[in-house]
Amino acid sequence: MGYESSQSEPRKLKLLGLHGFRTSADILRRQLSKWNSSILDLIELDAINGPLPAVGKSDVEGYFDGPYYEWYRYNEGYTEAQYVDEAIAFISNHLKVNGPYDGLIGFSQGALLSNFLAGLQEKVRDAEHVLTMHCAWR
């Protein structure tokens, strides 16, 4: 399936990492660095910052230094997400330049967005859409 290199060593799985709400790519990498090396040795993580600078206090202040980012925002009543289309366009552009990826890994807000992107990819599988043209996650 293309997962073997010429030296017969397994190819690492290339994962796009989406950080949590009001955190960053660096924080996601630091969080995942605590995983067992038997897992970390299998993956190549490309963690990226969300497109929106964080508005408001981050829950990780005092634990991790900023700057902090968001993928999208909610209205005051948390009934409607804002900037989701911009987040998808931002990730789509990243996929065009840096893809393909074997999968997604996300934390908190990044996990919600990862699930949304996987569902969107399935929905548009037969269409000429960036999520089907520039990624190979399963």
C-alpha positions in Angstrom: 0.0 0.0 0.0 3.0 2.3 -0.3 3.8 2.2 3.4 7.2 0.5 2.9 10.4 2.5 2.1 13.2 1.2 -0.1 15.0 0.1 3.1 12.1 -2.1 4.1 11.4 0.2 7.1 7.7 1.2 7.5 7.0 4.7 6.3 5.8 7.0 9.1 2.2 8.1 8.9 2.0 11.8 8.0 -0.6 13.4 10.2 -2.0 16.9 10.1 -2.3 18.2 13.7 -5.0 20.7 14.7 -4.6 22.2 18.1 -7.3 23.0 20.7 -9.2 26.2 21.5 -6.9 29.1 22.3 -3.7 27.1 22.1 -1.2 26.5 19.3 0.6 24.0 17.1 3.6 24.2 19.5 1.4 23.3 22.4 -0.1 20.3 20.6 3.3 19.0 19.7 4.3 19.4 23.4 1.2 17.6 24.6 1.8 14.7 22.1 5.5 14.5 23.1 4.3 12.8 26.3 3.0 9.8 24.3 4.9 6.6 24.4 7.8 6.4 21.9 6.3 3.3 20.3 3.5 5.5 19.0 5.6 8.6 18.3 8.1 6.6 16.2 5.2 5.7 13.8 4.1 9.2 13.0 5.3 12.4 11.4 3.3 15.3 12.8 2.7 18.5 10.9 0.9 20.6 13.5 -0.3 24.0 12.2 -1.7 27.1 14.0 -5.3 28.1 13.5 -5.9 31.2 11.3 -7.5 33.3 14.1 -5.5 35.0 16.9 -7.1 34.0 20.2 -9.7 36.5 21.5 -10.0 36.2 25.3 -8.0 34.4 27.9 -6.6 30.9 27.2 -7.1 28.2 29.7 -3.5 27.1 29.3 -2.0 30.5 30.3 0.5 29.9 33.0 1.2 26.3 31.7 2.2 27.2 28.1 3.4 30.4 26.6 1.4 32.1 23.7 0.7 33.2 21.2 -2.6 31.3 21.1 -4.9 30.7 18.2 -8.5 29.6 17.4 -9.9 27.7 14.4 -13.3 29.3 14.6 -15.4 31.2 17.1 -18.9 31.0 18.5 -21.4 33.8 19.0 -22.2 35.0 22.5 -24.8 32.3 23.1 -22.7 29.5 21.7 -25.5 28.7 19.3 -23.6 29.4 16.1 -20.1 28.8 14.9 -18.3 31.7 13.1 -15.4 31.6 10.6 -15.8 27.9 9.9 -15.6 28.4 6.1 -12.4 30.5 6.6 -10.9 27.6 8.7 -11.7 25.1 6.0 -10.2 27.4 3.3 -7.1 27.8 5.5 -6.7 24.1 5.9 -7.5 23.4 2.2 -4.7 25.8 1.2 -2.3 24.0 3.6 -3.3 20.7 2.1 -2.6 21.9 -1.5 0.9 23.0 -0.5 1.9 20.3 2.0 -0.3 17.3 1.4 -1.2 14.5 1.1 -1.7 13.3 4.7 -2.5 9.9 6.0 -4.8 11.2 8.7 -5.8 14.0 11.1 -5.2 14.4 14.8 -6.9 17.0 16.8 -7.4 18.1 20.3 -10.5 19.8 21.6 -11.6 22.4 19.0 -9.1 20.8 16.6 -10.7 17.4 17.2 -14.2 18.8 16.3 -12.8 20.3 13.2 -11.0 17.1 12.3 -14.3 15.1 12.5 -16.1 17.8 10.5 -13.4 17.6 7.8 -13.5 13.8 7.6 -17.3 13.9 7.2 -17.0 16.6 4.6 -14.4 14.6 2.7 -16.7 11.7 2.6 -19.7 13.8 1.5 -17.7 15.4 -1.4 -15.7 12.2 -2.3 -17.0 12.2 -5.9 -16.7 16.0 -6.4 -13.7 18.0 -7.5 -13.1 19.4 -4.0 -9.8 20.2 -2.3 -10.4 17.7 0.4 -10.6 14.8 -2.1 -7.9 16.2 -4.4 -5.2 16.9 -1.9 -5.5 14.4 1.0 -5.5 10.7 1.4 -6.6 10.3 5.0 -8.6 7.3 5.9 
